[in-house]
Amino acid sequence: MPAIRQALRQQPKLSNSSRIYLAGGIVWAMTTLTRPCEKEQNIARPKEERVSSFTRLRAEDINTFYNNATRSRKTLFEPNLSSCTPEQLTKVQAEIKKVQEKFPDKDLIAGAGILKAFSEELNFANKDSIFFARYAIEALPIGYLIGRLEKQSG
């Protein structure tokens, strides 16, 4: 919490954003286990000629994930799959298995705690939108390369 508070003091705009974009392994695990059948929202960006995919989250998803990770591993890995289409079901079950393989209990608990701390400090409950950016890991190197190419050609 002190490190988060210090970062917020140094960059107060972080607190004022009405939209939150989350990325990374623990967010992928949380999204997989709390919103397994949620359709991704595709946002086209005309200038960039690409489409970005996001899964909409709520602050209570973080609380659910934290509670399940710290109290009930069985509940954590048995999310409600009733809204899945048959095509989604196979993919979602494979994703859940990947989460189980990649994250030992202690890492899930630690990650859930970090997400909960961010949610509380940044007041996610009062934000307009919270999104999981599934392909954000690809965005950083691509953005860097585009920036470098623009500088060279500009």
C-alpha positions as CSV (number, residue, x, y, z in Angstrom):
1,M,0.0,0.0,0.0
2,P,2.8,2.5,0.8
3,A,4.3,2.0,-2.7
4,I,1.0,2.5,-4.4
5,R,0.3,5.6,-2.4
6,Q,3.7,7.0,-3.2
7,A,3.2,6.3,-7.0
8,L,-0.2,8.1,-6.8
9,R,1.4,11.1,-5.1
10,Q,4.0,11.3,-7.9
11,Q,1.4,10.8,-10.6
12,P,-1.9,12.1,-9.4
13,K,-3.5,11.7,-12.8
14,L,-3.6,8.0,-12.1
15,S,-6.3,8.5,-9.5
16,N,-8.4,10.8,-11.7
17,S,-8.8,8.5,-14.7
18,S,-12.4,7.4,-15.2
19,R,-11.2,4.3,-17.1
20,I,-8.9,1.6,-15.8
21,Y,-7.0,-0.8,-18.1
22,L,-5.5,-3.8,-16.4
23,A,-3.0,-6.2,-18.0
24,G,-0.8,-9.1,-16.9
25,G,-0.9,-12.6,-15.8
26,I,-2.8,-12.2,-12.5
27,V,-5.4,-10.1,-14.3
28,W,-5.7,-12.8,-17.0
29,A,-6.2,-15.4,-14.2
30,M,-8.8,-13.3,-12.4
31,T,-10.7,-12.6,-15.7
32,T,-10.6,-16.3,-16.6
33,L,-11.9,-17.3,-13.2
34,T,-14.5,-14.6,-12.6
35,R,-15.8,-13.8,-16.1
36,P,-15.0,-17.0,-18.0
37,C,-17.7,-16.6,-20.7
38,E,-17.7,-12.8,-21.0
39,K,-17.4,-11.7,-24.6
40,E,-14.5,-9.4,-25.4
41,Q,-15.4,-5.9,-26.6
42,N,-13.7,-5.0,-29.8
43,I,-12.7,-1.4,-30.2
44,A,-11.6,-0.3,-33.6
45,R,-9.1,2.4,-33.9
46,P,-9.4,3.9,-37.4
47,K,-6.1,5.7,-37.4
48,E,-4.2,2.7,-36.3
49,E,-6.0,0.2,-38.5
50,R,-6.4,-2.4,-35.8
51,V,-8.9,-3.7,-33.3
52,S,-8.2,-4.0,-29.6
53,S,-10.0,-6.5,-27.5
54,F,-11.0,-5.8,-23.9
55,T,-13.0,-7.7,-21.3
56,R,-15.1,-5.4,-19.1
57,L,-14.6,-6.0,-15.4
58,R,-16.2,-4.7,-12.2
59,A,-14.6,-3.9,-8.9
60,E,-16.6,-6.7,-7.3
61,D,-14.8,-9.2,-9.6
62,I,-11.6,-8.3,-7.8
63,N,-13.2,-8.8,-4.4
64,T,-14.7,-12.2,-5.6
65,F,-11.3,-13.3,-6.9
66,Y,-9.6,-12.2,-3.7
67,N,-12.2,-14.0,-1.5
68,N,-12.1,-17.2,-3.5
69,A,-8.2,-17.2,-3.7
70,T,-7.8,-16.7,0.0
71,R,-10.7,-18.9,1.2
72,S,-11.8,-21.5,-1.3
73,R,-9.6,-22.9,-4.1
74,K,-12.4,-25.3,-5.1
75,T,-14.8,-22.3,-5.7
76,L,-12.0,-20.4,-7.4
77,F,-11.5,-23.1,-10.0
78,E,-15.2,-23.9,-10.5
79,P,-16.6,-20.7,-12.0
80,N,-20.1,-20.5,-13.4
81,L,-19.9,-21.7,-17.0
82,S,-23.7,-21.8,-17.6
83,S,-23.5,-18.8,-20.0
84,C,-20.8,-20.3,-22.2
85,T,-21.6,-21.3,-25.7
86,P,-20.4,-24.8,-26.6
87,E,-17.5,-23.2,-28.6
88,Q,-16.5,-21.1,-25.5
89,L,-16.8,-24.0,-23.1
90,T,-13.8,-25.9,-24.6
91,K,-11.6,-22.8,-24.7
92,V,-12.6,-21.7,-21.2
93,Q,-11.9,-25.1,-19.7
94,A,-8.5,-25.1,-21.3
95,E,-7.8,-21.5,-19.9
96,I,-8.8,-22.6,-16.4
97,K,-6.5,-25.5,-16.6
98,K,-3.6,-23.1,-17.7
99,V,-4.3,-20.9,-14.7
100,Q,-4.1,-23.9,-12.4
101,E,-0.8,-24.9,-14.0
102,K,0.8,-21.5,-14.0
103,F,-0.2,-20.2,-10.6
104,P,0.6,-21.9,-7.3
105,D,-1.8,-21.0,-4.5
106,K,0.6,-18.5,-2.9
107,D,1.0,-16.6,-6.2
108,L,-2.8,-16.4,-6.7
109,I,-3.3,-15.2,-3.2
110,A,-0.5,-12.6,-3.5
111,G,-1.7,-11.4,-6.9
112,A,-5.3,-11.2,-5.6
113,G,-4.0,-9.1,-2.7
114,I,-2.2,-6.7,-5.0
115,L,-5.3,-6.3,-7.3
116,K,-7.4,-5.7,-4.2
117,A,-5.0,-3.0,-2.9
118,F,-5.0,-1.3,-6.3
119,S,-8.8,-1.4,-6.4
120,E,-9.1,0.1,-3.0
121,E,-6.4,2.8,-3.5
122,L,-7.6,3.8,-6.9
123,N,-11.3,3.5,-5.9
124,F,-12.2,1.2,-8.8
125,A,-15.8,1.0,-7.5
126,N,-16.3,4.6,-8.6
127,K,-14.7,4.3,-12.1
128,D,-16.7,4.4,-15.2
129,S,-15.0,1.4,-16.8
130,I,-12.5,-1.3,-15.9
131,F,-11.1,-3.4,-18.7
132,F,-8.7,-6.3,-19.0
133,A,-6.5,-5.7,-22.0
134,R,-5.8,-9.3,-23.1
135,Y,-3.1,-8.4,-25.7
136,A,-1.5,-5.5,-23.8
137,I,1.8,-7.5,-23.6
138,E,2.0,-7.0,-27.4
139,A,1.2,-3.3,-27.3
140,L,4.4,-2.1,-25.6
141,P,6.9,-3.4,-28.1
142,I,4.7,-2.6,-31.0
143,G,4.1,1.0,-29.7
144,Y,7.8,1.4,-29.1
145,L,8.6,0.3,-32.7
146,I,6.0,2.5,-34.2
147,G,7.4,5.5,-32.2
148,R,10.9,4.8,-33.4
149,L,9.8,4.4,-37.0
150,E,7.9,7.7,-36.8
151,K,10.9,9.5,-35.4
152,Q,13.2,8.2,-38.2
153,S,10.8,9.0,-41.0
154,G,9.6,12.3,-39.5
